[in-house]
Amino acid sequence: MSGREFVKILLAKECLTLTELAKLATESSDKKYTMDGLSHKMRAGTLRFDDAEFFAKLLGYEIELRKIVKNSQDKNLI
């Protein structure tokens, strides 16, 4: 999943616009976020993981990594 897809999913789940996310993020940090800046990073594929993680936490989510356990009956999982 790309950073763009991740942010779009967060926005859809919370019924927020990119402009609203930028405003919330600016109010909650020392950085200045704008809709244009976020949109450009998302289109260019340069959104940093720490920004995506910050947005998730800001909206009440956490990013979790789960190891895929190989099941002897399912040879498609690695």
C-alpha positions in Angstrom: 0.0 0.0 0.0 1.3 3.4 -0.9 1.4 6.4 1.4 -1.2 8.0 -0.8 -3.6 5.0 -0.4 -3.0 4.9 3.3 -3.9 8.6 3.8 -6.9 8.3 1.5 -8.2 5.4 3.6 -7.7 7.3 6.8 -9.5 10.3 5.4 -12.4 8.1 4.2 -12.7 6.4 7.5 -12.9 9.7 9.3 -14.9 11.6 6.7 -12.2 14.3 6.4 -10.8 16.2 3.6 -7.1 16.6 2.9 -7.5 20.3 3.8 -9.0 19.3 7.2 -6.2 16.9 7.8 -3.6 19.5 7.0 -5.2 21.9 9.5 -5.4 19.3 12.3 -1.8 18.3 11.6 -0.5 21.9 11.7 -2.4 22.6 15.0 -0.9 19.4 16.6 2.7 19.8 15.6 5.5 22.3 15.0 5.4 21.7 11.2 3.2 23.6 8.8 1.1 21.3 6.7 -0.9 22.5 3.7 -3.4 20.7 1.4 -1.2 21.5 -1.6 2.0 20.2 0.1 0.3 17.0 1.2 -1.3 16.5 -2.2 2.0 17.0 -4.0 3.8 14.5 -1.7 1.0 12.0 -2.2 1.0 12.3 -6.0 4.8 12.2 -6.2 5.0 9.2 -3.8 7.3 11.1 -1.4 5.1 11.0 1.7 7.4 9.9 4.6 6.5 7.0 6.8 6.8 9.2 9.9 4.2 11.6 8.5 1.8 8.8 7.7 2.3 7.4 11.2 1.7 10.9 12.7 -1.5 11.3 10.7 -2.7 7.8 11.9 -2.0 8.7 15.5 -3.6 12.1 15.1 -6.8 10.4 14.0 -6.7 7.7 16.7 -5.1 4.8 14.7 -1.9 2.9 15.1 0.1 1.1 12.4 0.6 -2.5 13.3 3.0 -5.0 11.7 1.9 -8.7 11.8 4.1 -11.5 10.7 2.5 -13.9 8.3 2.6 -17.4 9.7 3.1 -20.0 7.1 0.4 -22.6 7.2 1.4 -26.0 5.9 -2.0 -26.3 4.2 -1.6 -23.0 2.3 1.3 -23.1 0.0 0.6 -19.5 -1.4 1.8 -17.8 1.8 5.5 -17.1 2.2 
